[in-house]
Amino acid sequence: MLTKRKSPIQGYGIFTDSPIKKGEAFYKIPSDKILSQNHHQAARIGAQQWVWDEQVLNFVNHSCEPNVFINVANLTLVALKNIRAGEEITCNYDFSEGEQGFHFICQCGSKFCEQQVGEVVRN
């Protein structure tokens, strides 16, 4: 159902092979690798807790116009809207990372792009 391949957003991404309906919890995030420190591919699931999932979640790219969110209560990916077969799975890192997350310039390409994730990045 989900496959990893080159992403137009950045590096590799996760794509669905079949449609996913809005509201559907379609992927159970494994909870066997919970970290106490952040890592650039881990997802924040609570205070000082991040999950490491080398199969799917580590490769879900950020978008300012996401199609999924992480339900931290039951560690699932849930569709925010209907997702077409072949579409890349994306979530908004700002919703999960907050002040404890990484900060970077956004490259999502959405017409609603905020241009950055996290606090303002200035040189």
C-alpha positions in Angstrom: 0.0 0.0 0.0 2.8 2.5 0.9 6.1 2.7 -1.1 9.3 4.7 -0.8 10.6 6.5 -3.9 12.2 9.7 -5.0 10.2 12.8 -4.0 9.8 16.1 -5.8 9.8 17.7 -2.3 13.1 16.4 -1.0 15.1 13.2 -1.2 12.8 10.2 -0.8 9.1 10.2 0.2 6.3 7.8 0.9 3.6 7.3 -1.7 0.3 5.4 -1.6 -0.5 2.8 -4.1 -4.2 2.9 -3.4 -6.7 5.7 -2.5 -7.1 6.6 1.2 -10.3 8.1 2.5 -10.4 11.3 4.6 -10.4 10.4 8.3 -8.9 6.9 7.7 -6.2 5.8 10.1 -4.1 3.9 7.5 -0.7 3.2 9.0 0.2 2.0 12.5 3.5 3.6 13.6 5.7 1.0 15.3 6.5 2.0 18.9 9.6 -0.2 19.4 12.0 2.7 18.8 11.1 5.6 21.1 14.0 8.1 21.4 14.5 10.6 24.3 16.4 13.1 22.0 15.4 14.5 18.7 16.8 13.2 15.4 16.3 14.8 12.0 14.2 11.9 10.7 12.3 11.1 14.0 8.8 12.4 14.7 7.9 14.0 18.0 5.1 12.1 19.8 5.3 13.7 23.2 7.4 15.6 25.7 11.0 14.5 25.1 9.7 11.6 23.0 10.3 10.9 19.4 9.6 7.8 17.3 12.0 6.3 14.8 10.4 4.4 12.0 12.7 3.4 9.2 9.9 1.8 7.1 7.5 4.7 6.6 7.5 7.7 9.0 11.2 8.7 8.6 10.4 9.3 4.9 7.1 11.3 5.2 8.1 14.7 3.9 6.8 18.0 5.3 4.2 20.1 3.5 2.5 23.3 4.5 -0.6 21.8 2.9 -0.4 18.2 4.4 -2.7 15.3 3.6 -2.1 13.4 6.9 -1.4 14.0 10.6 0.1 11.9 13.3 -2.4 10.8 15.9 0.0 10.6 18.8 -2.7 9.0 21.1 -2.6 5.7 19.1 0.4 6.3 16.9 -1.3 6.2 13.5 -1.2 8.3 10.3 -4.6 9.7 9.6 -5.8 11.2 6.3 -6.8 14.9 6.5 -8.4 14.6 3.1 -9.1 12.0 0.4 -5.7 10.9 -1.0 -5.4 9.6 -4.6 -3.4 6.5 -5.5 0.1 7.6 -6.4 0.0 10.7 -4.2 2.9 11.5 -1.8 2.0 11.3 1.9 2.9 14.5 3.7 2.5 16.0 7.1 3.1 19.5 8.6 6.2 19.2 10.8 5.2 22.5 12.6 2.3 20.7 14.2 4.5 18.0 15.8 7.9 19.6 16.3 7.1 22.9 17.9 10.0 24.7 19.7 11.9 21.4 20.3 12.1 20.5 16.7 14.4 21.3 13.9 14.1 24.5 12.0 14.6 24.7 8.2 13.6 26.5 5.0 10.6 24.8 3.5 10.7 23.4 0.0 7.2 21.8 -0.1 6.1 23.8 -3.2 2.5 24.3 -1.9 0.7 27.5 -2.8 0.2 27.9 0.9 3.9 27.5 1.7 5.0 29.2 4.9 8.6 29.3 3.6 10.0 27.8 6.8 9.4 25.1 9.4 10.0 26.1 13.0 11.3 29.4 14.2 12.6 32.0 11.7 15.9 30.9 10.1 18.1 34.0 9.4 21.7 34.2 8.3 
